[in-house]
Amino acid sequence: MAYELHYWPGIQGRGEFVRLALETAGASYVDVARGNAKDGAGLPAMFRYLEGGDVRRPPFACPFLVDGKKVIAQTAAILLYLGPKLKLVPAGEADRLWVHQIQLTLADLVVEAHDTHHPIAGGLYYEDQKAESLRRAGDFRRERLPKFLAWCEAVLERNPGNAARAVPRMVGSRLTYADLSLFQVVEGLLYAFPRATKRMLRKAPLVAALHAGVPGNKRLAAYLASERRIPFNEQGIFRRYPELDG
Amino acid sequence: MAYELHYWPGIQGRGEFVRLALETAGASYVDVARGNAKDGAGLPAMFRYLEGGDVRRPPFACPFLVDGKKVIAQTAAILLYLGPKLKLVPAGEADRLWVHQIQLTLADLVVEAHDTHHPIAGGLYYEDQKAESLRRAGDFRRERLPKFLAWCEAVLERNPGNAARAVPRMVGSRLTYADLSLFQVVEGLLYAFPRATKRMLRKAPLVAALHAGVPGNKRLAAYLASERRIPFNEQGIFRRYPELDG
């Protein structure tokens, strides 16, 4: 049976980390909320899980994955679950936990990237918190982003699996969802903060090489060129507000 | 060999979620950064992992756990690793993933609670972002905290393991680290936002019952009464700034 992914239909957002894994593995899945309500899909199908009183293990928020009777929320938990099934993690438990730890750290970066344009409240417009956004984005560019990218670079430098590889991997020598997620984060950063990110990638050559090389995967490349890949926009996590790019 | 926990020595913070699990299980562990630098412990021992160029799988931040040669960071990943060893999770994979999903959702709440007093930058003082904190804390009290607590209440209501229990559990009928973590979050909220939290707990009676009942565990109660339990203070995640309590 196909996996069901439930996520906001108009943005990449957190759902995209799950989409990249499913697409790269060639897994069969339905992007439910992008379907039609007349066919039992669309946003009503998603809200049935989020608001239905009969869901035994309710998601706090989307994205969530439905696999038969299982309902799994939290992006990192979804990838922890899917990783072995999609063959996007190594075999050993310690390696899998390390891939997961990387995902959790990237998730922290994603929260901070989001909060550059919503430092006060997710329910308010950017325009209602623009002064605060300018302050927070400055700190993000100066302090936080360099720290996160330096850590990713160190992870790549210290991965012995990269000794003989042109395109480095985060863990071992085969593609994992940690590689896909770092690719996606860099994509988002280049969209939202093109000047700051390009400058910083010069100091993180392995991160840049991973970002450039990951779309060498044919299924991923086909997905990125398809209509299934929603373009970045100003409703998502990564938004292009030039004033926040310094 | 005893587990090594590495975390800031003066606050409960994120390290406390790991401490509660270790203490409740009666596990042997060393709280390394609270030890003496002369004995090879203290902050220098922690920074050796955070800044040492020879750590193959470097933590991005503390807390992290050292278990023999394994170095594991990210609070939720540490608990995912420790859960089975400390017998603080059920036996089945699906149940364990659900406990982890709850932990990740509580971790999101912890970030938002922290950002009520640091909405602009973790590296700045509260006093340098007080106006922004007042706005963010208002949104947290009005929108976010009720949503998180209602979700926790729904999780408790829908857990069939609670049918015959006076003290409810988040998952199944035996104590898991999700219960310890929800206890700790409520402790923190009652410290930081006593008025708002007490008011909201009236609408979340199962959350209140869990919070009141979890310290019925003797080892946990002994820990909470010991000097090892660092009191809440204004350097941690949960801080008592009365103006942020509305």
Interface residues (C-beta under 8 A of the other chain):
Chain A: G53 V55 R56 R57 P58 F60 K70 I72 A73 Q74 A76 A77 L80 Y81 A94 L97 W98 H100 Q101 L104 T105 D108 V111 D115 P119 I120 A121 G123 L124 Q129 E132 R135 R136 D139 E143 F148 W151 A154 V155 R158 P160
Chain B: G53 V55 R56 R57 P58 F60 K70 I72 A73 Q74 A76 A77 L80 Y81 A94 L97 W98 H100 Q101 L104 T105 D108 V111 D115 P119 I120 A121 G123 L124 Q129 E132 R135 R136 D139 E143 F148 W151 A154 V155 R158 P160
